[in-house]
Amino acid sequence: TMIFQGFNLLMQRNCLKNVCFPLELAGVKKADAEKRAKELLELVGLGEKLRAYPAQLSGGQQ
């Protein structure tokens, strides 16, 4: 597995909005994108950080 160290997070968006962004660009409805984003954030252990902004996360969480 490869983990890139150059983060491509939008600093003005919280975790939930950062994960939703590519889904919405792909045409996924907002409600469906948010549901899937929450599932993905839970999967990686960031379920409690939905409203946190990138600057509020550790490097590993980013």
C-alpha positions in Angstrom: 0.0 0.0 0.0 1.2 3.5 -0.8 0.2 6.5 1.2 0.9 9.9 -0.5 2.3 12.6 1.8 1.1 15.5 -0.3 -2.4 16.1 1.0 -4.9 17.5 -1.5 -7.4 18.8 1.1 -9.4 22.0 0.6 -8.5 24.0 3.7 -11.9 25.9 3.7 -13.9 22.6 3.8 -14.3 20.3 6.8 -13.6 16.6 6.6 -17.1 15.7 5.5 -17.2 18.4 2.8 -13.7 17.3 1.6 -14.8 13.7 1.2 -18.1 14.8 -0.4 -16.5 17.0 -3.0 -15.3 14.4 -5.6 -18.6 12.5 -5.1 -20.6 15.6 -6.0 -18.4 16.3 -9.0 -19.2 12.8 -10.2 -22.9 13.7 -10.1 -23.8 11.9 -6.8 -26.7 13.6 -5.1 -25.7 15.7 -2.1 -27.6 13.5 0.4 -26.2 10.3 -1.0 -22.7 11.8 -1.1 -22.9 12.8 2.6 -24.2 9.4 3.6 -21.3 7.7 1.8 -18.7 10.2 3.1 -19.8 9.5 6.7 -19.5 5.8 6.1 -16.0 6.3 4.7 -14.9 8.5 7.5 -16.2 6.0 10.1 -14.3 3.3 8.2 -10.9 5.1 8.6 -11.6 6.1 12.2 -12.5 9.7 11.6 -16.2 9.5 12.3 -15.8 11.9 15.3 -14.0 14.5 13.1 -16.8 15.2 10.5 -16.8 18.9 11.2 -13.1 19.3 11.8 -11.0 21.3 9.3 -7.7 20.1 7.9 -5.7 22.4 10.2 -7.4 20.8 13.2 -6.2 17.3 12.2 -2.9 15.6 12.8 -0.7 14.7 9.8 -1.9 11.1 10.1 -5.5 12.0 10.2 -5.1 14.2 7.2 
